[in-house]
């Protein structure tokens, strides 16, 4: 497991596990997405959990996008559960 740390403006040091952080290289966008099926909401695109529910088919506005190491595209949305990541083209399957 990789651990990184950083210093905050007040001088405190924090340890961050990159899988539980917002991804490096996310690009700001202003793009309307048409969700054609239900999609799962993720707090972090690099982890299969925690998930925060499901969005049904609808039109949403993404404010960031990120491509993971498998070349899969993720989109960052403002939702009722807070800012969440989705993969519109990923099938909704049970995760255990």
Legacy VTK file of the C-alpha trace (Angstrom):
# vtk DataFile Version 3.0
C-alpha trace
ASCII
DATASET POLYDATA
POINTS 96 float
0.000 0.000 0.000
1.365 3.409 -0.966
1.084 6.221 1.533
1.663 9.841 0.763
1.639 12.795 3.088
1.368 16.539 2.767
1.516 19.618 4.906
-1.490 21.862 5.252
-1.311 25.649 5.311
-1.368 25.641 9.105
1.719 23.387 9.219
0.004 20.123 10.209
1.127 16.921 8.485
-1.470 14.486 7.138
-1.102 10.988 5.692
-3.190 10.196 2.651
-3.753 6.802 1.050
-4.182 7.679 -2.662
-7.033 5.173 -3.190
-9.099 7.156 -0.684
-8.507 10.560 -2.260
-9.718 12.512 -5.225
-7.742 11.339 -8.257
-4.732 13.207 -9.551
-5.213 14.474 -13.069
-8.977 15.060 -12.905
-9.865 17.654 -15.533
-12.476 20.376 -15.048
-15.343 20.158 -17.521
-18.859 21.465 -17.983
-20.563 18.571 -19.733
-24.133 17.354 -19.814
-24.411 13.557 -19.571
-27.453 11.507 -20.523
-27.556 8.503 -18.222
-29.380 5.780 -20.125
-29.442 3.337 -17.215
-28.951 3.254 -13.464
-25.417 4.087 -12.305
-23.763 3.635 -8.921
-22.454 6.659 -6.982
-18.879 6.465 -5.679
-17.127 8.797 -3.274
-13.736 7.882 -4.788
-13.338 6.473 -8.312
-10.335 4.390 -7.265
-12.269 2.302 -4.715
-15.318 0.039 -5.179
-16.601 1.244 -1.796
-18.007 3.209 -0.149
-20.916 3.630 -2.530
-23.682 6.104 -1.865
-26.653 4.817 -3.787
-27.736 4.785 -7.389
-28.784 7.434 -9.880
-31.579 6.403 -12.209
-31.579 7.234 -15.921
-31.592 11.028 -16.237
-29.625 13.993 -17.543
-26.873 15.306 -15.249
-24.097 17.896 -15.423
-20.512 16.784 -14.793
-17.920 19.237 -13.482
-14.848 16.960 -13.691
-13.706 13.920 -15.640
-10.905 11.467 -14.991
-9.550 8.469 -16.901
-8.292 5.583 -14.776
-5.378 3.225 -15.492
-7.716 0.866 -17.436
-8.699 3.798 -19.704
-12.198 3.931 -18.206
-13.749 7.391 -17.970
-15.239 8.676 -14.708
-17.378 11.783 -14.216
-17.730 13.919 -11.078
-21.246 15.201 -10.340
-23.018 17.322 -7.745
-25.705 14.980 -6.320
-28.192 14.824 -3.444
-25.517 12.800 -1.569
-22.750 15.362 -2.212
-20.121 15.339 -4.941
-19.906 11.787 -6.332
-18.203 9.924 -9.180
-20.050 7.811 -11.776
-19.216 5.644 -14.760
-22.162 5.967 -17.159
-21.021 3.083 -19.376
-20.351 0.628 -16.540
-23.065 -1.972 -15.876
-24.693 -1.791 -12.459
-23.660 -5.003 -10.692
-23.751 -6.046 -7.074
-20.502 -5.446 -5.200
-19.650 -7.352 -2.059
LINES 1 97
96 0 1 2 3 4 5 6 7 8 9 10 11 12 13 14 15 16 17 18 19 20 21 22 23 24 25 26 27 28 29 30 31 32 33 34 35 36 37 38 39 40 41 42 43 44 45 46 47 48 49 50 51 52 53 54 55 56 57 58 59 60 61 62 63 64 65 66 67 68 69 70 71 72 73 74 75 76 77 78 79 80 81 82 83 84 85 86 87 88 89 90 91 92 93 94 95
